[in-house]
Amino acid sequence: MNIFDASIQNLCKSQVNFAPLKPISCGKVERLAGLTVRVSGLSAEIGSVCKIHVNSGREPVSAEVIGFDSDGLMLMPLSDTGGIKPGSQVRLSEKDHLFGIGPEALGRVVDSKGNPVDELGPIVRERFIDLEHRELNPLDRGKIHQVLDTGIKAINGALTFCKGQRIGLVAGSGVGKSVLLAMLAKNTAADVVVIGLIGERGREVQEFIQNTLGPEGMQKAIVVAAPVDVSPVSRVRAAKVTHAIAEYFAGLGKDVLILFDSLTRVAHAQREVGLATGEPPTTKGYPPSVFSLLPRLIEKCGVNKNQKGSISAIYTVLAEADDKNDPIVDIARATLDGQIMLSRELADSAHYPAIDLEGSISRVASNVVTKEHNDLAMKLRRLWTTYSQNRDLVQVGAYQSGTNLELDEAIGKKSAIDEFLKQDQNDSFTFDESIGRLSQALMT
């Protein structure tokens, strides 16, 4: 062995005894710009939660790491920024970006941190879930093969919803989305319902829980509330928490339904976070991170490989100014397994739920339902669309009977079809009853 080789060998031996580098867990605030806190002297992963210590007698302010550069970390507080000043001490939270959950969460209302806000006492957390580093092998998903009864005959019959399916509820404001979500929460044959109320007004959150959902709906539900007045990073975190709760119960073999209101508000929150970190605005001002976040959330849903446990989801998507070509509507249509379009015109005519079959579709229903059921659903859609496309001619008396046989049939069965699609919010129909009502409407 020559002198050079001996030196290299000794150097390698000496390296073994070096202690591993530890992340720097303490830093200080350099400046606050808008909602972004610049911190130096701290090393932490994206998504980690830090505590900013203030000297005004308040509890430390929690903040999430949203970016970094050569000058340090960029944090966005999860609550009010009051009390933060230059030089405030910042420490990495021991729990990092973990979220605690347990079976006692059923019937409770929690915030984006998983803390109860219903004043019913603490929730025992038996398991901690990493909100950031969870990747799913696509081959670990089971096949969608079973109908999920929603209790709403229009959906059961014409737009059949299945276990493990993800579907969008696309509408503008004020057309009955919240009432339809409450009907789904109370009537759907799921073991657990996880309701994400993201970006809603605080008043609407309370009204939905107390009046629309009620004690009956809360028995098997968990509500994650992040109103519009909380930090945008809290709203994004609440979206992740909603899906983490669903994954926990699905892992216990439960059939879980996510009712998420709304996907658009999460996109707005992520837009604020992305622009604060310096991302360039692209389509309609949305940065690229928005179009990567939404599919990551949606892909958490599905059927477990062993067929024990599933996550089905209904996401509301706001069509701003009733624009069905909004970029968030587009990405929802491309990623989800179908959409239910709600019509303002139907809502204005007191047709509830205001489901417009023209543009609505369930992309997995034909693989699950019987051929007879599928034929009935296709006929209903065909008659509805035929009448909608010729409605102006019929209403002004310009159409002559006998010119189009299918339109004649659509006109004759219009009242029966409308009656089938309407439903009072306190009514519930089983899947078999829905198919029977559908067959009766088309045979009239």
C-alpha positions as CSV (number, residue, x, y, z in Angstrom):
1,M,0.0,0.0,0.0
2,N,1.5,3.4,-1.0
3,I,1.4,6.6,1.1
4,F,-1.6,8.0,-0.9
5,D,-3.8,4.9,-0.5
6,A,-3.0,4.8,3.3
7,S,-4.0,8.5,3.7
8,I,-7.3,7.9,1.9
9,Q,-8.0,4.9,4.1
10,N,-7.3,6.8,7.3
11,L,-9.5,9.7,6.1
12,C,-12.4,7.3,5.5
13,K,-12.0,5.7,8.9
14,S,-12.0,9.1,10.6
15,Q,-15.3,10.1,8.8
16,V,-17.1,7.2,10.3
17,N,-16.8,8.7,13.8
18,F,-18.4,12.1,12.8
19,A,-21.8,12.7,14.2
20,P,-24.6,13.2,11.6
21,L,-25.6,16.7,10.9
22,K,-28.8,17.8,12.6
23,P,-31.3,20.2,11.1
24,I,-31.1,23.7,12.6
25,S,-34.3,24.0,14.8
26,C,-34.1,27.6,15.9
27,G,-34.1,30.9,14.0
28,K,-35.3,34.4,14.1
29,V,-37.8,36.6,12.2
30,E,-36.1,38.9,9.7
31,R,-39.1,40.6,8.2
32,L,-42.9,40.3,7.6
33,A,-44.2,41.1,4.1
34,G,-47.9,40.7,3.6
35,L,-48.7,37.3,5.0
36,T,-45.2,35.9,4.5
37,V,-42.7,35.8,7.3
38,R,-39.0,35.7,6.4
39,V,-36.9,33.6,8.8
40,S,-33.1,33.2,9.0
41,G,-31.0,30.7,10.8
42,L,-33.6,27.9,10.6
43,S,-33.5,24.7,8.5
44,A,-36.8,22.9,7.9
45,E,-38.7,20.9,5.2
46,I,-41.5,22.4,3.0
47,G,-44.7,21.8,4.9
48,S,-43.2,21.8,8.3
49,V,-44.9,23.7,11.1
50,C,-42.9,26.2,13.2
51,K,-43.7,28.2,16.3
52,I,-43.1,31.9,16.2
53,H,-42.7,33.1,19.9
54,V,-44.1,36.6,20.6
55,N,-43.6,38.7,23.7
56,S,-47.1,40.0,24.2
57,G,-48.3,37.1,26.5
58,R,-49.9,35.3,23.6
59,E,-49.5,31.7,22.6
60,P,-46.8,31.1,20.0
61,V,-48.0,31.7,16.4
62,S,-48.0,28.5,14.3
63,A,-46.6,29.0,10.7
64,E,-46.0,26.6,7.9
65,V,-42.9,26.5,5.7
66,I,-44.0,27.4,2.1
67,G,-40.7,28.1,0.4
68,F,-37.1,29.1,0.8
69,D,-34.2,30.8,-1.0
70,S,-30.6,31.9,-0.3
71,D,-31.9,34.4,2.3
72,G,-33.7,31.8,4.4
73,L,-37.2,30.3,4.9
74,M,-40.6,31.7,3.9
75,L,-43.3,31.0,6.4
76,M,-47.0,31.7,6.3
77,P,-48.8,31.9,9.7
78,L,-51.8,29.6,10.3
79,S,-53.4,32.3,12.4
80,D,-53.2,36.1,13.1
81,T,-49.8,37.7,12.7
82,G,-50.3,40.1,15.7
83,G,-47.3,40.2,18.0
84,I,-44.7,39.1,15.5
85,K,-41.7,41.5,15.3
86,P,-38.1,41.5,13.9
87,G,-36.0,39.1,15.9
88,S,-38.9,37.0,17.2
89,Q,-37.6,33.5,18.0
90,V,-38.8,30.7,15.6
91,R,-38.6,27.0,16.5
92,L,-39.4,23.9,14.6
93,S,-42.4,22.2,16.0
94,E,-41.7,18.8,17.5
95,K,-44.7,17.2,15.6
96,D,-43.5,18.8,12.4
97,H,-46.3,18.4,9.8
98,L,-48.0,15.4,11.4
99,F,-51.8,15.3,11.9
100,G,-53.3,13.3,14.8
101,I,-56.6,11.4,14.4
102,G,-58.6,8.8,16.2
103,P,-62.1,7.2,16.1
104,E,-63.4,9.7,18.7
105,A,-63.4,12.3,15.9
106,L,-66.8,11.0,14.7
107,G,-69.5,13.6,15.3
108,R,-67.0,16.4,15.9
109,V,-66.0,19.7,14.2
110,V,-62.3,20.4,13.9
111,D,-60.1,23.1,12.4
112,S,-57.1,22.8,10.0
113,K,-54.8,21.6,12.9
114,G,-57.3,18.9,13.9
115,N,-58.2,20.8,17.1
116,P,-61.9,20.6,18.0
117,V,-63.8,23.9,17.7
118,D,-67.2,22.5,19.0
119,E,-66.4,22.9,22.7
120,L,-67.1,19.2,23.3
121,G,-63.7,18.4,24.8
122,P,-60.4,17.1,23.4
123,I,-60.1,14.3,20.8
124,V,-57.9,11.3,21.7
125,R,-55.4,10.9,18.8
126,E,-54.3,7.3,18.4
127,R,-52.4,7.8,15.1
128,F,-50.4,10.5,13.5
129,I,-50.4,10.9,9.7
130,D,-47.9,12.7,7.6
131,L,-49.8,15.3,5.5
132,E,-47.0,15.8,3.0
133,H,-45.0,12.7,2.2
134,R,-47.7,10.1,1.3
135,E,-47.4,8.6,-2.2
136,L,-49.8,6.0,-3.5
137,N,-48.9,3.1,-5.9
138,P,-51.7,3.2,-8.5
139,L,-51.6,-0.6,-8.5
140,D,-52.7,-0.6,-4.9
141,R,-56.2,0.6,-5.9
142,G,-59.1,-1.9,-6.2
143,K,-61.7,-2.0,-9.0
144,I,-64.8,0.2,-8.7
145,H,-67.5,-2.4,-8.9
146,Q,-70.2,-1.5,-6.4
147,V,-73.0,1.1,-6.4
148,L,-73.1,3.7,-3.5
149,D,-76.7,4.5,-2.7
150,T,-77.1,8.3,-2.3
151,G,-80.8,8.4,-1.4
152,I,-81.4,10.9,-4.2
153,K,-83.3,9.3,-7.0
154,A,-82.0,11.6,-9.8
155,I,-78.4,10.6,-9.0
156,N,-79.2,6.9,-8.3
157,G,-81.1,6.6,-11.5
158,A,-79.5,8.8,-14.1
159,L,-76.0,9.5,-12.7
160,T,-75.3,6.4,-10.6
161,F,-72.6,7.1,-8.0
162,C,-70.2,4.2,-7.1
163,K,-67.9,3.4,-4.2
164,G,-64.5,4.8,-4.8
165,Q,-65.7,7.3,-7.4
166,R,-64.9,11.0,-7.5
167,I,-67.4,13.4,-9.0
168,G,-67.8,17.1,-9.3
169,L,-70.8,19.2,-8.3
170,V,-70.4,22.1,-10.8
171,A,-72.5,25.3,-10.3
172,G,-72.5,29.0,-9.7
173,S,-73.5,30.5,-6.4
174,G,-77.0,30.2,-4.9
175,V,-78.3,27.2,-6.8
176,G,-78.7,24.7,-4.0
177,K,-75.3,23.1,-3.6
178,S,-75.3,23.2,0.2
179,V,-78.8,21.7,0.5
180,L,-77.8,18.9,-1.9
181,L,-74.6,18.2,0.1
182,A,-76.7,17.9,3.3
183,M,-79.0,15.5,1.5
184,L,-76.0,13.4,0.5
185,A,-74.6,13.5,4.0
186,K,-77.8,12.3,5.6
187,N,-78.9,9.7,3.0
188,T,-75.8,8.2,1.4
189,A,-75.1,4.6,2.5
190,A,-71.5,5.3,3.8
191,D,-70.1,4.3,7.2
192,V,-68.3,7.7,7.7
193,V,-68.9,11.1,6.0
194,V,-66.0,13.6,6.1
195,I,-67.2,17.1,5.3
196,G,-64.6,19.7,4.3
197,L,-66.0,23.3,4.5
198,I,-63.2,25.3,3.0
199,G,-63.3,29.0,2.3
200,E,-67.0,29.4,3.3
201,R,-68.3,32.3,5.4
202,G,-68.3,31.6,9.1
203,R,-72.0,32.1,9.3
204,E,-72.6,29.5,6.6
205,V,-70.4,26.9,8.4
206,Q,-72.6,27.2,11.5
207,E,-75.8,27.1,9.6
208,F,-74.8,24.1,7.6
209,I,-73.9,22.2,10.7
210,Q,-76.8,23.2,12.9
211,N,-79.7,23.6,10.4
212,T,-78.9,21.9,7.1
213,L,-77.0,18.9,8.4
214,G,-78.6,18.6,11.9
215,P,-78.0,16.1,14.7
216,E,-79.0,13.2,12.4
217,G,-76.4,14.0,9.8
218,M,-73.6,14.7,12.4
219,Q,-73.9,11.2,13.9
220,K,-71.6,9.6,11.3
221,A,-69.9,12.8,10.1
222,I,-66.7,14.7,10.8
223,V,-66.6,18.4,9.8
224,V,-63.3,20.1,8.9
225,A,-64.0,23.9,9.0
226,A,-61.6,26.5,7.6
227,P,-63.7,29.7,6.9
228,V,-62.7,32.4,4.5
229,D,-61.2,34.6,7.2
230,V,-58.4,32.2,8.1
231,S,-55.0,32.1,6.6
232,P,-54.8,30.7,3.0
233,V,-52.2,28.2,4.1
234,S,-54.7,27.0,6.8
235,R,-57.3,26.5,4.1
236,V,-54.9,24.4,2.0
237,R,-53.9,22.5,5.1
238,A,-57.6,21.9,5.9
239,A,-58.0,20.3,2.5
240,K,-55.2,17.9,3.3
241,V,-56.6,17.1,6.7
242,T,-60.0,16.3,5.2
243,H,-58.4,13.6,3.0
244,A,-56.1,12.4,5.8
245,I,-59.2,11.7,8.0
246,A,-60.9,9.9,5.1
247,E,-57.7,7.7,4.6
248,Y,-57.6,6.9,8.3
249,F,-61.1,5.5,8.4
250,A,-60.8,3.8,5.0
251,G,-57.8,2.0,6.4
252,L,-60.0,0.7,9.2
253,G,-62.2,-1.0,6.5
254,K,-64.9,1.7,6.4
255,D,-66.7,3.0,3.3
256,V,-66.0,6.8,3.6
257,L,-67.7,9.6,1.7
258,I,-65.9,13.0,1.3
259,L,-68.2,16.0,0.8
260,F,-65.9,18.8,-0.1
261,D,-67.0,22.4,-0.4
262,S,-65.3,23.7,-2.3
263,L,-62.4,22.7,-4.6
264,T,-62.4,26.2,-6.1
265,R,-61.8,27.9,-2.7
266,V,-58.8,25.6,-2.2
267,A,-57.5,26.7,-5.6
268,H,-57.9,30.3,-4.5
269,A,-56.0,29.7,-1.3
270,Q,-53.2,27.9,-3.1
271,R,-53.0,30.8,-5.6
272,E,-52.4,33.2,-2.6
273,V,-49.7,30.9,-1.2
274,G,-48.0,30.4,-4.6
275,L,-47.9,34.1,-5.5
276,A,-46.5,34.9,-2.1
277,T,-43.6,32.6,-2.8
278,G,-42.9,34.2,-6.1
279,E,-44.5,31.7,-8.5
280,P,-45.4,33.2,-11.9
281,P,-49.2,33.5,-12.6
282,T,-50.3,31.4,-15.6
283,T,-53.9,30.6,-16.5
284,K,-56.2,33.4,-15.2
285,G,-53.7,34.2,-12.5
286,Y,-53.3,30.7,-11.1
287,P,-49.7,29.6,-10.5
288,P,-48.5,26.1,-11.5
289,S,-48.7,24.8,-7.9
290,V,-52.6,25.0,-8.1
291,F,-52.7,22.6,-11.0
292,S,-50.5,20.1,-9.2
293,L,-52.2,20.3,-5.8
294,L,-55.8,19.5,-6.9
295,P,-54.9,16.2,-8.6
296,R,-52.9,15.1,-5.6
297,L,-55.9,15.7,-3.4
298,I,-58.3,13.9,-5.7
299,E,-56.1,10.9,-6.2
300,K,-56.3,10.1,-2.5
301,C,-59.8,8.7,-3.2
302,G,-60.6,5.2,-4.4
303,V,-61.1,1.6,-3.4
304,N,-58.5,-0.2,-1.3
305,K,-56.8,-3.1,-3.0
306,N,-58.2,-5.7,-0.7
307,Q,-61.7,-4.2,-1.3
308,K,-61.9,-3.5,2.4
309,G,-62.5,0.2,2.7
310,S,-63.1,2.9,0.2
311,I,-63.1,6.7,-0.2
312,S,-65.8,8.2,-2.5
313,A,-65.8,11.9,-3.0
314,I,-68.1,14.7,-4.2
315,Y,-66.4,18.0,-4.8
316,T,-68.2,21.2,-5.4
317,V,-66.7,23.4,-8.1
318,L,-67.8,27.0,-8.4
319,A,-68.3,28.1,-11.9
320,E,-67.6,31.8,-11.5
321,A,-70.2,33.9,-13.3
322,D,-71.7,30.5,-14.4
323,D,-68.6,30.1,-16.7
324,K,-68.3,26.3,-17.4
325,N,-64.9,26.9,-19.1
326,D,-63.2,28.3,-15.9
327,P,-59.7,26.7,-15.6
328,I,-60.6,25.0,-12.2
329,V,-63.8,23.6,-13.8
330,D,-61.7,22.3,-16.7
331,I,-59.1,20.5,-14.4
332,A,-61.9,19.1,-12.3
333,R,-63.6,17.6,-15.4
334,A,-60.3,16.2,-16.6
335,T,-59.4,14.6,-13.2
336,L,-62.7,13.5,-11.7
337,D,-64.8,10.5,-12.7
338,G,-67.8,12.6,-13.8
339,Q,-69.7,15.8,-13.0
340,I,-73.2,16.9,-11.9
341,M,-74.1,20.2,-13.4
342,L,-76.5,22.4,-11.5
343,S,-78.5,24.9,-13.5
344,R,-79.5,28.4,-12.3
345,E,-82.4,28.4,-14.7
346,L,-83.8,25.2,-13.0
347,A,-83.2,26.7,-9.6
348,D,-85.0,29.9,-10.5
349,S,-88.0,27.7,-11.6
350,A,-88.1,26.0,-8.1
351,H,-86.8,22.7,-9.7
352,Y,-84.7,21.1,-6.8
353,P,-82.2,19.6,-6.9
354,A,-81.4,21.7,-9.9
355,I,-79.6,18.9,-11.8
356,D,-79.2,19.5,-15.5
357,L,-78.6,16.2,-17.3
358,E,-77.2,18.1,-20.3
359,G,-73.5,18.1,-19.4
360,S,-73.8,15.8,-16.4
361,I,-72.2,12.3,-16.6
362,S,-71.0,9.5,-14.4
363,R,-68.1,7.9,-16.2
364,V,-68.0,4.6,-14.3
365,A,-71.8,3.9,-14.0
366,S,-72.1,1.9,-17.2
367,N,-69.4,-0.6,-15.9
368,V,-71.4,-1.2,-12.7
369,V,-75.1,-1.1,-13.3
370,T,-77.2,-3.6,-15.2
371,K,-77.8,-3.2,-19.0
372,E,-81.5,-2.6,-18.4
373,H,-80.7,0.2,-15.9
374,N,-78.1,1.7,-18.2
375,D,-80.6,1.7,-21.2
376,L,-83.1,3.6,-19.0
377,A,-80.5,6.2,-18.0
378,M,-79.4,6.7,-21.5
379,K,-83.0,7.1,-22.7
380,L,-83.7,9.7,-20.0
381,R,-80.6,11.7,-20.9
382,R,-81.5,11.5,-24.6
383,L,-85.1,12.8,-24.0
384,W,-83.9,15.5,-21.7
385,T,-81.3,16.8,-24.1
386,T,-83.7,16.6,-27.1
387,Y,-86.3,18.7,-25.3
388,S,-83.6,21.2,-24.0
389,Q,-82.2,21.8,-27.5
390,N,-85.7,22.4,-29.0
391,R,-87.4,24.1,-26.0
392,D,-87.6,27.5,-27.6
393,L,-89.4,26.1,-30.7
394,V,-91.9,24.2,-28.5
395,Q,-92.6,27.2,-26.2
396,V,-93.3,29.7,-29.0
397,G,-95.5,27.1,-30.9
398,A,-93.2,26.9,-33.9
399,Y,-92.8,23.1,-33.6
400,Q,-95.4,20.9,-35.4
401,S,-96.2,17.6,-33.8
402,G,-95.1,14.6,-35.8
403,T,-92.0,16.2,-37.3
404,N,-89.6,14.5,-34.8
405,L,-90.8,11.4,-33.1
406,E,-88.2,11.5,-30.3
407,L,-89.1,15.1,-29.6
408,D,-92.7,14.2,-29.5
409,E,-91.9,11.5,-26.9
410,A,-89.8,14.0,-24.9
411,I,-92.7,16.5,-24.9
412,G,-95.2,13.9,-23.8
413,K,-93.0,12.7,-20.9
414,K,-91.7,16.1,-19.9
415,S,-93.9,16.3,-16.7
416,A,-93.1,12.8,-15.7
417,I,-89.3,13.3,-16.1
418,D,-89.4,16.6,-14.2
419,E,-91.3,14.8,-11.3
420,F,-88.6,12.1,-11.3
421,L,-85.7,14.6,-11.1
422,K,-87.3,16.7,-8.3
423,Q,-87.0,15.7,-4.7
424,D,-87.8,17.4,-1.4
425,Q,-84.7,17.8,0.9
426,N,-86.4,15.7,3.6
427,D,-87.2,12.7,1.3
428,S,-85.0,9.7,0.7
429,F,-85.3,7.0,-1.9
430,T,-83.4,3.7,-2.0
431,F,-81.5,2.6,-5.1
432,D,-84.1,0.1,-6.1
433,E,-86.9,2.6,-5.5
434,S,-85.1,5.1,-7.7
435,I,-84.8,2.6,-10.6
436,G,-88.5,1.8,-10.2
437,R,-89.4,5.5,-10.3
438,L,-87.2,6.0,-13.4
439,S,-88.8,3.1,-15.2
440,Q,-92.3,4.4,-14.3
441,A,-91.4,7.9,-15.6
442,L,-90.2,6.6,-19.0
443,M,-93.1,4.2,-19.4
444,T,-95.8,6.8,-18.8
